[in-house]
């Protein structure tokens, strides 16, 4: 289809930039168009900068939002810390109150302890006096036992019993009355692993030696040897008794000293 001159002219204006500017130059508008193009480029750059600035502002807003979120989190943490601090103060106050109560209780306990200690001291003093009295009574009783032993020894001869049998019967009755032996129980004469024991009871374990006359303190050694045999056999410490009808004064003193040392109940009749 053949183009008219007008169509060709319009086509060139649209497609050919130099032709367009040449036409505008003839019309005296080329300078305005150039300025408008420059302004357009400037505006484009401004728009690009504005767009970039908007992106930066959006980025700043996002970062600011994060900052505010962190501030909000910090504020929540701070509030929690403040609440925890309040709880700690309350607990600390309770602890100090409990410490104060404990101190008061400690003072009361110390006062009670001092009172108890004073009472114990008084009891110890009384116990010491009682022990002294008991020792005096025990010594008097042993002297009485010794005197009775000598007196009854004369009677047992008329009864036709040996001194050992007499002592065994007498001591059995005394221990039963004291509650050491059961009612009706009697000490016996036994042989333990080859050792002859004059006075014996298994439970409670009792080992005793009886002699009419002691020439030396060997009687104590004999008793201790037999006690060792009984301890080895039954696995417990025995009660020890040593009954002597007569002994020289010097020997009697030695035997008393050894009997006290080894916790032996000694019944001594007469010192010659």
C-alpha positions in Angstrom: 0.0 0.0 0.0 1.5 3.3 -1.0 2.1 5.7 1.8 1.2 9.3 1.4 3.7 12.0 2.0 1.9 12.8 5.2 2.1 9.3 6.5 5.8 9.1 5.7 6.4 12.4 7.4 4.6 11.2 10.6 6.4 7.9 10.5 9.8 9.7 10.4 8.8 11.9 13.2 8.0 8.9 15.3 10.9 6.7 14.4 13.8 9.0 13.5 15.0 11.1 16.4 17.4 13.2 14.4 14.7 14.0 11.8 12.4 14.9 14.7 14.9 17.3 16.1 15.6 18.8 12.6 11.9 19.5 12.2 11.7 21.0 15.7 14.7 23.1 14.8 13.0 24.5 11.8 10.1 25.2 14.1 12.3 26.8 16.7 11.5 24.2 19.4 14.6 22.1 19.4 16.2 23.9 22.4 13.0 23.4 24.5 12.9 19.8 23.6 16.5 19.3 24.5 16.0 21.0 27.9 12.9 18.9 28.4 14.9 15.8 27.7 17.6 17.0 30.1 14.9 17.7 32.7 13.4 14.3 32.0 16.8 12.6 32.7 17.2 14.7 35.8 13.7 13.8 37.0 14.5 10.2 36.2 17.6 10.3 38.3 15.7 12.1 41.1 13.0 9.4 40.9 15.7 6.7 41.1 17.2 8.5 44.1 13.8 8.8 45.7 13.2 5.1 45.0 16.5 4.2 46.5 15.8 6.6 49.4 12.4 4.9 49.9 14.1 1.5 50.0 16.7 2.8 52.5 13.8 4.3 54.5 12.0 1.0 54.4 15.2 -0.8 55.5 15.5 1.8 58.3 11.9 1.1 59.3 12.5 -2.6 59.4 15.6 -2.1 61.4 13.8 0.3 63.7 11.0 -2.3 64.1 13.6 -4.9 65.1 15.2 -2.4 67.5 11.8 -1.7 69.1 11.1 -5.4 69.3 14.5 -5.8 71.1 13.6 -2.8 73.4 10.3 -4.4 74.1 12.0 -7.7 74.9 14.6 -5.9 77.1 11.7 -4.1 78.9 10.0 -7.5 79.5 13.3 -8.9 80.8 13.8 -5.9 83.0 10.2 -6.2 84.4 10.9 -9.9 85.1 14.2 -9.0 86.8 12.4 -6.4 88.9 9.8 -9.0 89.9 12.5 -11.5 90.7 14.3 -8.8 92.7 11.1 -8.2 94.7 10.7 -12.0 95.3 14.4 -12.2 96.4 13.9 -9.3 98.8 10.9 -11.0 100.3 12.7 -14.3 100.6 15.7 -12.5 102.1 13.4 -10.9 104.6 12.0 -14.3 105.5 15.5 -15.8 105.8 16.5 -13.0 108.2 13.3 -13.5 110.2 14.1 -17.3 110.4 17.7 -16.5 111.4 16.4 -14.2 114.1 14.1 -17.0 115.3 17.0 -19.5 115.2 19.1 -17.1 117.3 16.4 -16.8 119.8 16.0 -20.5 119.9 19.7 -20.9 120.2 19.7 -18.6 123.2 16.9 -20.6 124.8 18.7 -23.9 124.1 21.9 -22.5 125.6 20.0 -21.5 128.7 18.3 -24.9 128.9 21.7 -26.5 128.3 23.3 -24.5 131.1 20.5 -25.4 133.4 20.9 -29.1 132.4 24.6 -28.9 132.8 24.2 -27.4 136.3 21.8 -30.2 137.1 24.2 -32.8 135.8 27.0 -31.3 137.9 24.8 -31.5 141.0 23.9 -35.1 140.1 27.6 -35.9 139.6 28.4 -34.4 143.0 25.6 -36.5 144.5 26.7 -39.5 142.6 30.3 -39.1 143.9 29.0 -38.8 147.4 26.7 -41.8 146.8 29.7 -43.7 145.3 31.8 -42.9 148.4 29.0 -44.1 150.6 28.6 -47.2 148.5 32.3 -47.9 148.7 32.2 -47.5 152.5 29.1 -49.7 152.6 30.7 -52.3 150.2 33.9 -52.4 152.3 31.8 -52.9 155.5 29.7 -55.6 153.7 32.9 -57.4 152.5 34.3 -57.3 156.1 30.9 -58.6 157.3 31.0 -61.3 154.6 34.5 -62.3 155.6 33.5 -62.5 159.3 30.4 -64.5 158.4 32.6 -66.7 156.2 34.9 -67.5 159.1 31.9 -68.1 161.4 30.0 -70.3 159.0 33.1 -72.2 158.2 33.0 -73.6 161.7 29.3 -74.5 161.3 29.8 -76.2 157.9 32.3 -78.6 159.5 29.4 -79.9 161.6 27.2 -80.1 158.5 29.8 -82.3 156.8 30.3 -80.3 153.7 33.5 -79.0 152.1 34.5 -75.4 152.2 34.0 -75.2 148.4 30.5 -76.6 148.6 29.6 -74.3 151.4 30.9 -71.2 149.5 29.1 -72.3 146.3 25.8 -72.6 148.2 26.2 -69.3 150.1 27.3 -67.3 147.0 24.5 -68.8 144.9 21.9 -67.6 147.4 23.5 -64.1 147.6 23.6 -63.6 143.8 20.0 -64.9 143.5 18.8 -62.4 146.1 20.7 -59.6 144.3 19.0 -60.5 141.0 22.2 -61.6 139.3 21.2 -65.2 139.1 17.6 -66.4 138.3 15.6 -67.8 141.2 16.7 -71.3 142.0 19.9 -71.1 140.0 23.1 -72.5 141.5 26.7 -72.1 140.8 28.5 -75.2 139.6 31.9 -76.8 139.6 33.0 -77.6 136.0 36.0 -78.3 133.9 36.6 -76.0 130.9 39.3 -77.1 128.4 41.2 -78.9 131.2 40.8 -76.1 133.7 38.9 -76.8 136.9 36.5 -74.0 137.8 35.2 -74.0 141.4 32.4 -71.4 140.8 30.7 -71.3 137.3 27.5 -70.1 135.7 27.0 -69.8 131.9 24.5 -67.0 131.5 25.3 -64.6 133.1 28.9 -65.8 132.7 30.5 -66.2 136.1 33.9 -67.7 136.9 35.2 -68.0 140.5 38.0 -69.5 142.5 37.7 -70.9 146.1 40.6 -71.6 148.4 40.8 -72.2 152.1 44.2 -70.6 152.4 46.2 -68.3 150.1 50.0 -68.4 150.5 50.6 -65.9 147.6 48.8 -63.8 145.0 49.0 -66.7 142.6 45.4 -67.4 143.3 44.6 -64.2 141.3 46.7 -65.5 138.4 44.8 -68.8 138.5 41.5 -67.1 138.4 42.5 -64.8 135.5 43.8 -67.8 133.5 40.4 -69.7 133.9 38.5 -66.5 133.1 40.5 -66.3 129.8 39.5 -69.8 128.9 35.8 -69.0 129.6 36.0 -65.8 127.6 37.5 -67.7 124.7 34.8 -70.4 124.8 31.7 -68.1 125.3 32.8 -64.9 123.6 32.1 -62.5 126.5 33.7 -61.1 129.7 32.8 -63.1 132.8 32.1 -61.8 136.3 35.0 -62.8 138.6 34.8 -64.0 142.2 37.7 -65.0 144.5 36.8 -66.4 147.9 39.7 -67.0 150.4 39.2 -68.2 153.9 42.5 -67.1 155.3 45.7 -65.3 154.0 48.7 -63.6 155.5 48.3 -59.8 155.9 51.0 -59.0 153.2 49.4 -61.5 150.8 46.0 -60.2 151.5 47.1 -56.6 150.7 48.6 -57.8 147.4 45.4 -59.8 146.5 43.2 -56.8 147.3 45.3 -54.6 145.0 45.1 -57.1 142.2 41.4 -57.7 142.7 40.7 -54.0 142.4 42.9 -53.8 139.3 41.2 -56.7 137.5 37.6 -56.0 138.7 37.4 -59.1 140.9 34.9 -59.4 143.6 37.0 -60.5 146.6 35.7 -62.2 149.7 38.5 -62.6 152.3 37.7 -64.2 155.6 40.6 -63.7 158.0 44.1 -62.2 157.8 46.7 -64.1 159.7 
